[in-house]
Amino acid sequence: MSKSNKTYKNSLNKNKEYNNSNINNAKILHHNFKIKAENITVKKRSKYFLNDNSPVYFLVIMAFLSFLLFLSACSNNKEVVGVTQNQSSETKNTEHFVENACSERTIIKPKVDFLFLWDNSSSFNFINSDTKNSLRNTINQFSSRFDYHVVLAPLLINESTNTQNNPPLYLMLDNTNGVSPSIIQNNNSNVKIIPNDNTSKINSFNNITGVASNEHGLKRITNIITDTNVDNGLFRKNAYTIVVLISGGNVNDYPNLNGSDATKAIREAEEQKYYQLLTNLKLKLSSEQFRLISIVPHTDSLDYATSCPKAGIKKGSSYINVSELLYADLTSSAKDAQSDQNKDHYDLCKNDYSHIFDGLNQTIQDILIKHVYNFWRIATTTNKSFDPKKITVVKNTGVALVQDDANGFRYIGYRENQPTRKLPSIGEVQTGHFIELLGTAVVTYPECLNIETQEPADYYNYVVLNEKPNVDSIVIEINGKSISKSQSNGWWYEDYYTSKNIKVVSPTDSTPVEPGEYKSGYMIRLYGSAVYTNSSKLKYSYNRAPID
């Protein structure tokens, strides 16, 4: 029990003892008075003296008792000592938050579709253990980086009506997303999925019978990358489409592109035709890049003193020319020093094709998906009463966003599990206080937002007491500073109010603020610098005033 409460209880006990004593004294006096009267009556009973039935006796007794009760009431209805009331009020602090956050992005493996055309002519046996190992190593290079499809096909096929000896297209892939169910379930006779390490399947390319002597390499590309093979998922839209053609000769399509038998003009016209056909394929697929990498001899066999056999080797001039035409269409970002030197054609007979994909690996960039946000958390507090009137939002570009502007932001309050991202999908759920970004204010990777929020300072010019104070005993302290009794930067006791708005505009403007904060009680008004805010620490004490 506190000292003040003990004092109060002792005061009450003393008053009670005092009152009981008065009543007991009254009873004793009444008894003694009655005894004396009875004694007098025994000695001398007179009609003029008091007796039990005398009206005078009754009036005297009643007057005496009334006097005693008056004394008792006076001591019972007025406190002798005021009880000290110690109060402290730490008002709710204003909350302040600073958020510096940046938009996110998603990096995914780019889609890359390869078509490998292998020279399977009898004059040049290119399918051997070395080339198969080279293919395996090449696949290993990009398997971890790319979402890849690798289609393996022979350069030469039987184009007669009897095509049953032609092998299917062999497909190696990173995943089966978008691939026709008939291919996945092995029900498609034209396409077969094989494991990535099963390069032995290309041995079947040497077993094709009835192969014509003419080589139609450029036409073969357009006969494989068809609408059918786009629809069944072999070749995908918005992918990098890379054709790797390996040949020990040149296009030999008589009378067009017939080497020495065709004029230069005819050959160039035919190369332009296939360049345009392949360009159309690029547009149809919306390819990120469409490239023809030709691994062919760069001169005729008579000029070679290499491992390439002299018999049957021809410069692959038409493949080289079309590779260069397609390469010229690439953006500068898709080119590097190595590719600029070779322009997507490599000399087969120099055996330097083991690194032909080095430059390609550098130019195929990981796909970066930029996230777009239309909601942004400005405060992590779960306090739903947090009310920021001051919100400063600035992008890392230096652009300041204006509140309630068509291309700015608006405060939407506290939200739980609020999706913040609208692209590439709705997501990135958060909880807290949010703004909605409007118009061009949406945040797109790699933009960042710097946000500062501050609750407003509410000003109060009254201290509210629950009991009437002894004014001379009032002590007020705000933020550790003692406030004096004064109507200038101090306090002044007013009275009891049933409803009083205690919130004002500022220390220098006592105009009540609406919506206000209404209280009832005994009011002490504060003036000037004594006006406190919702982040102030207010302490006060007083003695309870005597009860009237």
C-alpha positions as CSV (number, residue, x, y, z in Angstrom):
1,M,0.0,0.0,0.0
2,S,1.4,3.5,-0.9
3,K,2.0,6.1,1.7
4,S,-0.8,8.3,0.3
5,N,-3.3,5.5,0.6
6,K,-2.2,4.7,4.2
7,T,-2.6,8.4,5.1
8,Y,-6.1,8.4,3.6
9,K,-7.1,5.2,5.5
10,N,-5.7,6.6,8.8
11,S,-7.7,9.8,8.3
12,L,-10.9,7.8,7.7
13,N,-10.2,5.7,10.8
14,K,-9.6,8.7,13.0
15,N,-12.9,10.3,11.7
16,K,-14.8,7.1,12.4
17,E,-13.3,6.9,16.0
18,Y,-14.1,10.5,16.5
19,N,-17.7,10.0,15.4
20,N,-18.2,6.8,17.5
21,S,-16.8,8.6,20.5
22,N,-19.3,11.4,20.1
23,I,-22.2,9.0,19.8
24,N,-21.1,7.0,22.8
25,N,-20.7,10.2,24.8
26,A,-24.2,11.3,23.8
27,K,-25.6,7.9,25.0
28,I,-23.7,8.2,28.3
29,L,-24.9,11.7,28.9
30,H,-28.5,10.8,28.0
31,H,-28.3,7.8,30.4
32,N,-26.8,9.8,33.2
33,F,-29.2,12.6,32.7
34,K,-32.1,10.2,32.9
35,I,-30.7,8.6,36.1
36,K,-30.3,12.0,37.7
37,A,-33.8,13.0,36.7
38,E,-35.2,9.7,38.1
39,N,-33.3,10.3,41.4
40,I,-34.8,13.8,41.6
41,T,-38.2,12.3,40.9
42,V,-37.8,9.9,43.8
43,K,-36.8,12.5,46.2
44,K,-39.3,15.1,45.1
45,R,-41.8,14.3,42.4
46,S,-43.1,17.7,41.3
47,K,-45.4,18.6,38.6
48,Y,-43.1,21.5,37.8
49,F,-40.0,19.3,37.3
50,L,-39.1,17.1,34.5
51,N,-40.4,13.6,34.2
52,D,-40.5,10.9,31.6
53,N,-43.8,12.1,30.3
54,S,-43.1,15.7,30.5
55,P,-43.0,17.6,27.1
56,V,-40.1,19.8,28.4
57,Y,-38.1,16.7,29.1
58,F,-38.5,15.4,25.6
59,L,-37.6,18.7,24.0
60,V,-34.4,19.0,26.0
61,I,-33.2,15.6,25.2
62,M,-33.9,16.0,21.4
63,A,-32.1,19.4,21.3
64,F,-29.0,17.9,23.0
65,L,-28.9,14.9,20.6
66,S,-29.3,17.1,17.6
67,F,-26.3,19.2,18.8
68,L,-24.2,16.0,19.1
69,L,-25.3,14.7,15.7
70,F,-24.5,18.1,14.1
71,L,-20.9,17.9,15.5
72,S,-20.6,14.3,14.1
73,A,-21.9,15.3,10.7
74,C,-19.5,18.2,10.4
75,S,-16.5,16.0,11.1
76,N,-17.8,13.2,8.8
77,N,-18.5,15.4,5.8
78,K,-15.3,17.3,5.5
79,E,-11.8,15.6,4.9
80,V,-9.2,16.8,7.2
81,V,-6.3,15.9,4.9
82,G,-6.1,16.0,1.0
83,V,-4.7,12.8,-0.7
84,T,-1.9,13.2,-3.2
85,Q,-2.6,11.9,-6.7
86,N,0.5,11.1,-8.7
87,Q,-0.2,10.6,-12.4
88,S,2.0,10.2,-15.5
89,S,0.9,10.1,-19.1
90,E,3.3,9.0,-21.8
91,T,1.4,9.9,-24.9
92,K,1.6,7.7,-28.0
93,N,4.9,8.4,-29.9
94,T,4.7,9.5,-33.5
95,E,6.0,6.7,-35.7
96,H,8.7,7.4,-38.3
97,F,9.8,5.0,-41.1
98,V,12.4,5.1,-43.8
99,E,12.2,2.5,-46.6
100,N,14.9,2.1,-49.2
101,A,13.9,-0.8,-51.5
102,C,14.5,-1.8,-55.0
103,S,12.5,-3.8,-57.6
104,E,13.3,-7.4,-58.2
105,R,13.8,-9.4,-61.4
106,T,13.7,-13.0,-62.5
107,I,16.6,-14.6,-64.3
108,I,15.6,-17.6,-66.3
109,K,17.4,-19.9,-68.7
110,P,16.9,-18.6,-72.3
111,K,15.3,-20.8,-74.8
112,V,17.8,-22.0,-77.4
113,D,16.8,-24.3,-80.2
114,F,19.7,-26.0,-82.1
115,L,19.4,-27.9,-85.4
116,F,22.5,-30.0,-86.2
117,L,22.8,-31.1,-89.8
118,W,25.5,-33.8,-90.2
119,D,27.3,-34.6,-93.4
120,N,26.5,-38.2,-94.0
121,S,27.8,-38.5,-97.6
122,S,29.8,-41.6,-98.5
123,S,32.7,-39.5,-99.8
124,F,33.3,-37.9,-96.4
125,N,32.7,-39.9,-93.3
126,F,32.3,-37.1,-90.7
127,I,30.3,-39.2,-88.2
128,N,33.0,-40.7,-86.0
129,S,33.9,-41.0,-82.3
130,D,35.7,-37.6,-82.4
131,T,32.8,-35.7,-83.8
132,K,30.3,-37.4,-81.4
133,N,32.5,-36.5,-78.4
134,S,32.7,-32.9,-79.7
135,L,28.9,-32.8,-79.9
136,R,28.6,-34.2,-76.4
137,N,31.0,-31.6,-75.0
138,T,29.1,-28.9,-76.8
139,I,25.8,-30.0,-75.2
140,N,27.5,-30.0,-71.8
141,Q,28.7,-26.5,-72.3
142,F,25.2,-25.0,-72.6
143,S,23.1,-27.6,-70.7
144,S,23.4,-25.8,-67.4
145,R,22.7,-22.3,-68.9
146,F,20.1,-22.8,-71.5
147,D,16.6,-24.2,-71.8
148,Y,17.6,-26.1,-74.9
149,H,16.2,-28.3,-77.7
150,V,18.8,-30.0,-79.8
151,V,17.5,-31.6,-83.0
152,L,19.9,-34.0,-84.8
153,A,19.3,-34.7,-88.4
154,P,21.4,-36.0,-91.4
155,L,22.3,-33.5,-94.1
156,L,21.4,-35.9,-96.9
157,I,18.3,-38.0,-97.1
158,N,16.5,-40.2,-99.6
159,E,14.1,-37.8,-101.3
160,S,12.4,-40.5,-103.4
161,T,9.0,-41.9,-102.7
162,N,10.6,-44.7,-100.7
163,T,11.7,-42.8,-97.6
164,Q,11.3,-45.5,-95.0
165,N,15.1,-45.7,-94.6
166,N,15.3,-42.0,-93.5
167,P,15.7,-41.8,-89.7
168,P,13.5,-39.6,-87.6
169,L,14.6,-36.3,-86.1
170,Y,16.3,-37.0,-82.8
171,L,15.5,-34.6,-80.0
172,M,17.5,-33.9,-76.9
173,L,15.9,-31.4,-74.5
174,D,16.2,-29.7,-71.1
175,N,12.5,-30.2,-70.4
176,T,9.3,-31.2,-72.2
177,N,7.4,-27.9,-71.7
178,G,5.3,-27.2,-74.9
179,V,6.3,-30.4,-76.6
180,S,3.5,-32.4,-78.3
181,P,2.2,-35.3,-76.1
182,S,2.6,-37.6,-79.1
183,I,6.4,-36.9,-79.1
184,I,6.6,-37.2,-75.3
185,Q,4.8,-40.5,-75.4
186,N,6.9,-41.8,-78.3
187,N,3.9,-42.0,-80.6
188,N,5.4,-39.8,-83.3
189,S,7.3,-41.6,-86.0
190,N,9.0,-38.5,-87.3
191,V,10.5,-37.3,-84.0
192,K,12.1,-39.3,-81.2
193,I,13.4,-38.1,-77.9
194,I,16.7,-39.5,-76.9
195,P,18.9,-39.0,-73.8
196,N,21.5,-36.3,-73.9
197,D,24.4,-38.7,-73.8
198,N,23.1,-41.0,-76.5
199,T,24.9,-39.6,-79.4
200,S,25.3,-43.0,-80.9
201,K,21.9,-42.6,-82.5
202,I,23.5,-40.5,-85.3
203,N,25.3,-43.7,-86.5
204,S,22.1,-44.4,-88.3
205,F,22.7,-41.4,-90.5
206,N,25.4,-43.4,-92.4
207,N,22.9,-46.2,-93.3
208,I,20.6,-44.1,-95.5
209,T,20.3,-45.7,-98.9
210,G,19.3,-44.2,-102.2
211,V,20.8,-40.8,-101.3
212,A,21.0,-38.5,-104.3
213,S,24.4,-37.1,-105.2
214,N,23.0,-33.5,-105.0
215,E,23.4,-31.7,-101.7
216,H,20.5,-29.5,-100.7
217,G,21.7,-28.2,-97.3
218,L,19.9,-24.8,-97.4
219,K,16.7,-26.3,-98.6
220,R,17.0,-29.0,-95.9
221,I,16.9,-26.3,-93.2
222,T,13.6,-24.9,-94.5
223,N,12.2,-28.5,-94.8
224,I,12.8,-29.2,-91.1
225,I,11.9,-25.8,-89.5
226,T,8.3,-26.0,-90.6
227,D,5.0,-25.0,-89.2
228,T,4.5,-28.6,-88.2
229,N,7.7,-28.8,-86.2
230,V,6.8,-25.4,-84.6
231,D,3.4,-26.6,-83.6
232,N,4.7,-29.8,-82.1
233,G,7.2,-27.9,-79.9
234,L,10.5,-28.8,-81.6
235,F,11.2,-25.2,-82.5
236,R,9.8,-22.5,-80.2
237,K,8.8,-18.9,-80.7
238,N,10.9,-16.2,-79.0
239,A,13.9,-18.5,-78.7
240,Y,17.4,-18.3,-80.0
241,T,17.4,-20.4,-83.2
242,I,20.8,-21.8,-84.1
243,V,21.4,-24.0,-87.2
244,V,24.8,-25.8,-87.2
245,L,25.5,-27.3,-90.6
246,I,28.5,-29.6,-91.0
247,S,29.5,-30.4,-94.6
248,G,32.6,-31.4,-96.6
249,G,31.2,-29.8,-99.7
250,N,28.8,-27.2,-101.1
251,V,25.3,-26.9,-102.2
252,N,25.1,-28.9,-105.5
253,D,21.6,-28.3,-106.7
254,Y,21.8,-28.4,-110.6
255,P,21.3,-26.1,-112.4
256,N,21.0,-23.7,-109.5
257,L,24.0,-23.4,-107.2
258,N,25.9,-26.0,-109.2
259,G,29.4,-24.9,-108.4
260,S,31.5,-24.2,-111.5
261,D,28.6,-25.0,-113.8
262,A,26.5,-22.1,-112.5
263,T,27.3,-18.5,-113.2
264,K,28.2,-16.3,-110.3
265,A,25.0,-14.3,-110.7
266,I,22.7,-17.4,-110.6
267,R,24.6,-18.6,-107.5
268,E,24.2,-15.2,-105.7
269,A,20.5,-15.0,-106.6
270,E,20.0,-18.5,-105.1
271,E,21.9,-17.5,-102.0
272,Q,19.7,-14.4,-101.7
273,K,16.6,-16.6,-102.0
274,Y,17.5,-18.8,-99.1
275,Y,18.7,-15.9,-97.0
276,Q,15.2,-14.4,-97.5
277,L,13.5,-17.7,-96.7
278,L,15.5,-18.1,-93.5
279,T,14.9,-14.4,-92.6
280,N,11.2,-15.1,-93.0
281,L,11.5,-18.0,-90.6
282,K,13.2,-15.7,-88.1
283,L,10.3,-13.3,-88.3
284,K,7.7,-16.1,-88.0
285,L,9.4,-17.5,-84.9
286,S,10.1,-14.0,-83.4
287,S,13.6,-15.4,-82.8
288,E,15.9,-13.5,-80.4
289,Q,18.6,-14.5,-82.9
290,F,18.5,-16.7,-86.0
291,R,22.0,-17.9,-87.0
292,L,23.5,-20.3,-89.5
293,I,26.9,-21.6,-88.3
294,S,28.6,-23.3,-91.2
295,I,31.4,-25.7,-90.5
296,V,32.7,-26.3,-94.0
297,P,35.9,-26.2,-96.0
298,H,37.1,-22.8,-96.8
299,T,38.9,-23.8,-100.0
300,D,39.0,-26.7,-102.5
301,S,40.9,-29.9,-101.6
302,L,43.7,-29.3,-104.0
303,D,44.8,-26.4,-101.9
304,Y,44.9,-28.4,-98.7
305,A,47.7,-30.2,-97.0
306,T,45.6,-31.1,-94.0
307,S,43.8,-34.0,-92.5
308,C,40.9,-33.5,-94.8
309,P,40.9,-35.9,-97.7
310,K,41.7,-34.2,-101.0
311,A,39.2,-36.2,-102.9
312,G,35.6,-34.9,-102.7
313,I,36.3,-31.8,-100.7
314,K,34.8,-28.6,-102.0
315,K,34.7,-25.1,-100.6
316,G,31.3,-24.5,-99.0
317,S,30.9,-21.0,-100.6
318,S,27.1,-20.8,-100.5
319,Y,26.9,-21.8,-96.9
320,I,29.6,-19.3,-96.0
321,N,27.8,-16.5,-97.9
322,V,24.4,-17.2,-96.3
323,S,26.0,-17.4,-92.8
324,E,27.6,-14.0,-93.4
325,L,24.3,-12.5,-94.6
326,L,22.4,-13.7,-91.5
327,Y,25.3,-12.6,-89.3
328,A,25.1,-9.1,-90.6
329,D,21.5,-8.8,-89.4
330,L,22.5,-9.4,-85.8
331,T,22.5,-6.6,-83.3
332,S,25.9,-5.3,-82.1
333,S,25.3,-6.8,-78.7
334,A,25.1,-10.3,-80.3
335,K,28.6,-10.0,-81.8
336,D,32.0,-10.3,-80.3
337,A,35.6,-10.3,-81.5
338,Q,35.7,-14.0,-82.3
339,S,32.4,-14.0,-84.2
340,D,33.3,-10.9,-86.1
341,Q,36.4,-12.6,-87.3
342,N,34.6,-15.7,-88.5
343,K,31.1,-14.3,-89.1
344,D,29.5,-17.6,-88.1
345,H,31.5,-19.9,-90.5
346,Y,34.4,-22.1,-89.5
347,D,37.0,-24.0,-91.5
348,L,36.2,-27.7,-91.1
349,C,39.6,-28.9,-92.2
350,K,41.5,-26.9,-89.6
351,N,39.9,-29.0,-86.9
352,D,39.3,-25.9,-84.8
353,Y,35.6,-26.3,-84.4
354,S,35.8,-27.5,-80.8
355,H,35.5,-23.9,-79.6
356,I,33.0,-22.6,-82.1
357,F,30.3,-22.1,-79.4
358,D,32.5,-20.0,-77.1
359,G,31.4,-16.8,-78.7
360,L,27.9,-18.0,-79.0
361,N,27.7,-18.7,-75.3
362,Q,28.8,-15.2,-74.6
363,T,26.2,-13.6,-76.8
364,I,23.2,-15.7,-75.7
365,Q,22.2,-13.7,-72.6
366,D,20.2,-15.0,-69.7
367,I,16.7,-13.8,-70.0
368,L,16.0,-11.1,-67.5
369,I,12.4,-10.6,-66.7
370,K,11.8,-7.1,-65.2
371,H,9.2,-7.1,-62.4
372,V,6.7,-4.2,-62.4
373,Y,5.1,-3.0,-59.1
374,N,2.0,-0.9,-58.6
375,F,1.8,-1.2,-54.8
376,W,4.7,-0.4,-52.4
377,R,5.0,-0.9,-48.7
378,I,5.9,2.3,-46.9
379,A,5.9,1.1,-43.3
380,T,6.2,-2.4,-41.7
381,T,4.3,-1.5,-38.5
382,T,1.2,-3.6,-37.8
383,N,-0.3,-0.7,-35.9
384,K,-3.5,-0.1,-37.8
385,S,-3.8,3.4,-36.3
386,F,-0.6,4.6,-37.9
387,D,-1.6,7.7,-39.8
388,P,1.1,9.2,-42.0
389,K,0.2,12.6,-43.2
390,K,3.7,13.2,-44.5
391,I,4.9,10.8,-47.1
392,T,8.0,11.5,-49.3
393,V,8.5,9.2,-52.3
394,V,11.5,9.6,-54.6
395,K,12.8,7.2,-57.2
396,N,16.5,6.5,-57.5
397,T,16.4,8.4,-60.7
398,G,15.7,11.5,-58.7
399,V,12.0,11.8,-59.7
400,A,9.8,12.8,-56.8
401,L,6.3,11.3,-56.9
402,V,3.4,13.6,-55.9
403,Q,0.6,12.3,-53.7
404,D,-2.8,12.0,-55.3
405,D,-1.4,12.8,-58.7
406,A,-2.4,10.8,-61.8
407,N,1.2,9.8,-62.2
408,G,2.0,9.8,-58.5
409,F,0.7,7.8,-55.6
410,R,-2.1,7.5,-53.1
411,Y,-2.0,6.2,-49.5
412,I,-4.3,3.1,-49.1
413,G,-3.6,2.3,-45.5
414,Y,-2.9,-1.0,-43.7
415,R,-3.2,-4.2,-45.8
416,E,-2.5,-7.8,-45.0
417,N,-1.2,-10.1,-47.6
418,Q,-1.2,-7.4,-50.3
419,P,0.2,-8.4,-53.7
420,T,2.7,-5.7,-54.7
421,R,3.7,-6.9,-58.2
422,K,1.5,-6.8,-61.3
423,L,4.0,-8.2,-63.9
424,P,5.1,-10.7,-64.9
425,S,2.4,-12.0,-62.6
426,I,0.6,-10.8,-59.5
427,G,2.7,-11.6,-56.5
428,E,5.3,-10.7,-53.9
429,V,2.7,-10.5,-51.0
430,Q,3.5,-8.3,-48.0
431,T,1.8,-6.9,-44.9
432,G,2.0,-3.3,-43.7
433,H,1.0,0.2,-44.8
434,F,0.9,0.8,-48.5
435,I,0.8,3.3,-51.3
436,E,-0.6,2.6,-54.7
437,L,1.6,3.7,-57.6
438,L,-0.4,5.4,-60.3
439,G,0.2,5.9,-64.0
440,T,3.9,6.2,-64.9
441,A,4.9,6.0,-61.3
442,V,4.9,2.2,-61.4
443,V,8.3,0.8,-60.4
444,T,10.1,-1.3,-63.0
445,Y,13.4,-3.2,-62.5
446,P,16.0,-1.9,-61.8
447,E,14.3,1.2,-60.2
448,C,14.3,1.8,-56.5
449,L,12.1,3.9,-54.2
450,N,13.3,5.9,-51.2
451,I,10.3,6.5,-48.9
452,E,10.1,8.5,-45.7
453,T,6.9,8.5,-43.6
454,Q,6.1,10.6,-40.5
455,E,3.0,10.7,-38.5
456,P,1.8,14.3,-37.9
457,A,2.4,16.0,-34.5
458,D,-0.9,16.4,-32.7
459,Y,-1.0,19.3,-30.2
460,Y,-2.9,19.3,-26.9
461,N,-3.5,22.3,-24.7
462,Y,-5.3,20.6,-21.8
463,V,-4.4,18.1,-19.0
464,V,-7.4,16.1,-17.9
465,L,-7.9,15.0,-14.2
466,N,-10.4,12.5,-12.9
467,E,-10.8,14.4,-9.6
468,K,-11.0,17.9,-8.5
469,P,-7.5,19.0,-7.5
470,N,-6.2,21.3,-4.8
471,V,-4.9,23.9,-7.2
472,D,-2.0,24.9,-5.0
473,S,-0.7,21.3,-5.0
474,I,-0.6,20.8,-8.8
475,V,2.8,19.9,-10.3
476,I,3.2,19.4,-14.0
477,E,6.3,18.1,-15.9
478,I,6.5,17.8,-19.7
479,N,9.5,16.0,-21.2
480,G,11.4,16.3,-17.9
481,K,10.8,20.1,-17.7
482,S,8.8,21.6,-14.9
483,I,5.9,23.8,-16.0
484,S,5.0,26.8,-13.9
485,K,1.6,28.1,-13.1
486,S,1.1,30.9,-15.7
487,Q,-1.1,32.0,-18.5
488,S,2.1,32.6,-20.5
489,N,3.9,29.4,-21.5
490,G,2.5,27.7,-18.4
491,W,-0.6,26.1,-16.9
492,W,-3.9,27.4,-15.5
493,Y,-6.6,25.4,-13.8
494,E,-10.1,26.0,-15.3
495,D,-12.9,23.8,-14.2
496,Y,-14.9,20.6,-14.9
497,Y,-16.1,20.1,-18.5
498,T,-18.5,17.4,-19.6
499,S,-17.0,17.5,-23.1
500,K,-13.9,19.4,-24.2
501,N,-11.8,19.2,-27.4
502,I,-8.3,19.1,-26.1
503,K,-6.6,19.1,-29.5
504,V,-5.4,22.4,-31.1
505,V,-3.6,23.5,-34.2
506,S,-0.2,24.4,-32.7
507,P,1.4,26.0,-29.6
508,T,0.8,29.4,-31.2
509,D,-2.7,28.7,-32.5
510,S,-5.2,27.5,-29.9
511,T,-8.0,26.9,-32.5
512,P,-9.5,23.5,-31.9
513,V,-8.7,20.9,-34.5
514,E,-11.5,18.8,-36.1
515,P,-11.9,15.9,-35.9
516,G,-11.1,16.6,-32.4
517,E,-10.3,14.6,-29.3
518,Y,-13.0,15.1,-26.7
519,K,-12.6,14.5,-23.0
520,S,-14.5,15.0,-19.8
521,G,-13.0,15.8,-16.4
522,Y,-11.3,18.5,-14.5
523,M,-9.3,20.6,-16.9
524,I,-5.9,22.3,-16.6
525,R,-5.2,24.5,-19.6
526,L,-1.7,24.8,-21.1
527,Y,-0.4,27.9,-22.8
528,G,2.3,28.6,-25.4
529,S,5.4,26.4,-25.1
530,A,3.7,24.3,-22.5
531,V,1.4,22.8,-25.2
532,Y,2.5,19.2,-25.7
533,T,2.4,16.8,-28.6
534,N,1.6,13.2,-29.2
535,S,5.3,12.3,-28.7
536,S,5.6,14.1,-25.4
537,K,6.1,12.6,-21.9
538,L,3.6,14.2,-19.5
539,K,3.7,13.8,-15.7
540,Y,1.6,15.5,-13.1
541,S,0.6,15.2,-9.4
542,Y,-1.9,17.0,-7.2
543,N,-3.7,16.7,-3.9
544,R,-7.4,15.9,-4.0
545,A,-9.4,19.0,-3.0
546,P,-11.5,18.7,0.2
547,I,-15.1,17.7,-0.5
548,D,-17.5,20.5,0.1
